[in-house]
């Protein structure tokens, strides 16, 4: 299969966004101005993904910058039959995983849950905003958070998570179960506090 850059040269028009196609074509040629344009166009999107995987903005920006270095290095391998945004997202996610794995090599087997709150409400999530959900997820231990994201949001299997994080698939299942339990507890805690505040108005 021809690469994106090769297909552009052959005049294949399979990208509706002509401006983006032109930018990517020039990035294949290592054009600095086009690389800057691509960076500016997708920086916000990349940052929004990176911030899911890390609690600190400076770490997220590092993930974004590392991702763009990979993009500019590998852009000639982009398969034009697939959306660029999906290809780009995969690079950002994998970069975030690599960073997490490097920094958390020895903490996979000593995490404990600290909340013990009864789970009775089934409609708590409907009361939460996106920011509320991110704040709650950021209260999970890092390993639980990243496995929850990879499994529930990115759609990876436990076997794939095992390969990416270098942990047994059984450990991935355990941490996902813990993450779900803690999120239920956190949802319940949020629900109780939220309604107490409403009651005091």
C-alpha positions as CSV (number, residue, x, y, z in Angstrom):
1,X,0.0,0.0,0.0
2,X,1.3,3.4,-1.0
3,X,2.1,5.8,1.8
4,X,0.2,9.1,2.1
5,X,3.1,11.1,0.6
6,X,3.3,8.7,-2.3
7,X,-0.4,8.9,-3.0
8,X,-0.3,12.6,-2.9
9,X,2.3,12.6,-5.6
10,X,0.1,10.3,-7.7
11,X,-2.7,12.8,-7.4
12,X,-4.9,10.6,-5.3
13,X,-7.7,12.8,-3.8
14,X,-9.0,10.9,-0.8
15,X,-8.8,13.7,1.8
16,X,-11.7,16.2,1.8
17,X,-9.7,18.7,3.8
18,X,-7.5,20.1,1.0
19,X,-5.7,22.5,3.4
20,X,-4.7,19.7,5.8
21,X,-3.7,17.5,2.9
22,X,-1.4,20.2,1.6
23,X,0.1,20.8,5.1
24,X,0.8,17.0,5.5
25,X,2.3,16.8,2.1
26,X,4.7,19.6,3.0
27,X,5.4,18.0,6.3
28,X,6.5,14.9,4.4
29,X,9.1,17.2,2.8
30,X,10.2,18.4,6.2
31,X,8.9,21.9,5.6
32,X,9.3,23.8,8.9
33,X,6.4,26.2,8.3
34,X,4.0,23.4,7.5
35,X,5.2,21.5,10.6
36,X,4.4,24.7,12.7
37,X,1.0,24.9,11.1
38,X,0.2,21.3,11.9
39,X,1.4,21.8,15.4
40,X,-0.8,24.8,15.9
41,X,-3.8,23.2,14.3
42,X,-3.7,20.0,16.5
43,X,-2.0,21.3,19.7
44,X,-5.3,21.8,21.5
45,X,-6.6,18.4,20.4
46,X,-3.4,16.7,21.5
47,X,-3.4,18.5,24.9
48,X,-7.0,17.4,25.6
49,X,-6.0,13.8,25.1
50,X,-2.8,14.1,27.1
51,X,-4.6,15.7,30.1
52,X,-6.7,12.6,30.4
53,X,-3.6,10.6,31.1
54,X,-1.8,13.0,33.4
55,X,-2.9,15.3,36.2
56,X,-0.3,18.0,35.5
57,X,-0.4,20.3,32.5
58,X,3.4,20.5,32.2
59,X,3.5,16.7,31.8
60,X,0.7,16.9,29.3
61,X,2.6,19.4,27.2
62,X,5.7,17.2,27.3
63,X,3.5,14.3,26.0
64,X,2.2,16.6,23.2
65,X,5.6,17.8,22.2
66,X,7.0,14.2,22.2
67,X,4.0,13.2,20.1
68,X,4.6,15.8,17.5
69,X,8.3,14.8,17.2
70,X,7.0,11.3,16.4
71,X,4.4,12.6,14.0
72,X,7.0,14.6,12.0
73,X,9.4,11.7,12.0
74,X,6.8,9.1,10.8
75,X,4.3,11.2,8.8
76,X,5.4,9.6,5.5
77,X,4.0,6.3,6.8
78,X,0.5,7.7,7.3
79,X,-2.1,5.6,5.6
80,X,-4.3,8.0,3.6
81,X,-7.2,5.5,3.6
82,X,-7.7,6.3,7.3
83,X,-8.5,9.6,9.0
84,X,-5.4,11.6,10.0
85,X,-7.0,12.6,13.3
86,X,-7.3,8.9,14.3
87,X,-3.7,8.2,13.4
88,X,-2.6,11.3,15.3
89,X,-4.6,10.3,18.4
90,X,-3.0,6.9,18.5
91,X,0.4,8.5,18.6
92,X,-0.5,10.8,21.4
93,X,-2.1,7.9,23.4
94,X,0.9,5.7,22.9
95,X,3.3,8.5,23.9
96,X,1.3,9.0,27.1
97,X,1.5,5.3,27.8
98,X,5.2,5.3,27.2
99,X,5.7,8.2,29.6
100,X,3.5,6.5,32.3
101,X,5.4,3.2,31.9
102,X,8.8,4.9,32.3
103,X,7.8,6.8,35.4
104,X,5.8,4.1,37.1
105,X,7.9,0.9,36.7
106,X,7.7,-0.3,40.3
107,X,4.3,0.6,41.6
108,X,2.0,-1.9,40.1
109,X,1.4,-4.2,43.1
110,X,1.1,-2.1,46.2
111,X,-2.0,0.0,45.7
112,X,-4.9,-0.1,48.1
113,X,-8.4,1.3,48.0
114,X,-9.1,3.8,50.8
115,X,-12.8,4.6,50.4
116,X,-15.6,2.5,51.8
117,X,-18.9,4.1,50.9
118,X,-22.1,2.3,50.2
119,X,-23.2,2.2,46.6
120,X,-26.9,2.9,46.3
121,X,-27.4,5.5,43.6
122,X,-27.5,4.4,39.9
123,X,-28.1,7.8,38.3
124,X,-25.2,9.8,39.8
125,X,-23.3,10.1,36.6
126,X,-26.1,12.1,35.0
127,X,-25.5,14.9,37.5
128,X,-21.8,15.2,36.7
129,X,-20.2,17.5,34.2
130,X,-17.1,16.5,32.1
131,X,-14.9,18.5,34.5
132,X,-16.5,16.7,37.5
133,X,-15.8,13.4,35.9
134,X,-12.1,14.3,35.2
135,X,-11.7,15.5,38.7
136,X,-13.0,12.2,40.1
137,X,-10.9,10.2,37.7
138,X,-7.8,12.2,38.8
139,X,-8.4,10.9,42.4
140,X,-7.8,7.3,41.3
141,X,-4.3,5.9,41.8
142,X,-2.4,6.4,38.5
143,X,-2.4,2.7,37.5
144,X,-6.1,2.4,38.1
145,X,-6.8,5.6,36.1
146,X,-4.7,4.6,33.1
147,X,-6.1,1.1,32.9
148,X,-9.7,2.4,33.2
149,X,-9.0,4.9,30.4
150,X,-7.4,2.3,28.1
151,X,-10.1,-0.2,28.6
152,X,-13.3,1.8,28.9
153,X,-12.4,4.9,26.7
154,X,-9.8,3.7,24.2
155,X,-11.2,0.2,23.9
156,X,-8.1,-1.8,24.4
157,X,-8.4,-5.4,25.6
158,X,-6.7,-6.6,28.8
159,X,-4.2,-8.5,26.7
160,X,-3.3,-5.3,24.8
161,X,-3.0,-3.3,28.0
162,X,-0.8,-6.0,29.4
163,X,1.6,-5.6,26.5
164,X,1.6,-1.8,26.6
165,X,2.1,-1.5,30.4
166,X,4.3,-4.6,30.8
167,X,2.0,-6.1,33.4
168,X,0.1,-9.4,33.5
169,X,-3.4,-9.3,31.9
170,X,-4.8,-10.6,35.2
171,X,-3.4,-7.5,37.0
172,X,-5.0,-5.3,34.4
173,X,-8.4,-6.9,35.2
174,X,-7.8,-6.5,39.0
175,X,-6.9,-2.8,38.6
176,X,-9.9,-2.2,36.4
177,X,-12.2,-3.7,39.0
178,X,-10.6,-1.6,41.7
179,X,-10.9,1.6,39.5
180,X,-14.6,0.9,38.9
181,X,-15.3,0.3,42.6
182,X,-13.4,3.5,43.6
183,X,-15.2,5.5,41.0
184,X,-18.6,4.2,42.3
185,X,-17.5,5.3,45.8
186,X,-16.3,8.7,44.5
187,X,-19.6,9.2,42.6
188,X,-21.5,8.4,45.7
189,X,-19.4,10.8,47.8
190,X,-19.9,13.5,45.1
191,X,-23.6,12.9,45.0
192,X,-24.0,13.2,48.8
193,X,-21.9,16.4,48.9
194,X,-23.7,17.9,45.9
195,X,-27.2,17.3,47.4
196,X,-26.1,18.5,50.8
197,X,-25.1,21.8,49.2
198,X,-28.4,22.0,47.3
199,X,-30.3,21.4,50.6
200,X,-28.4,24.2,52.3
201,X,-29.4,26.8,49.7
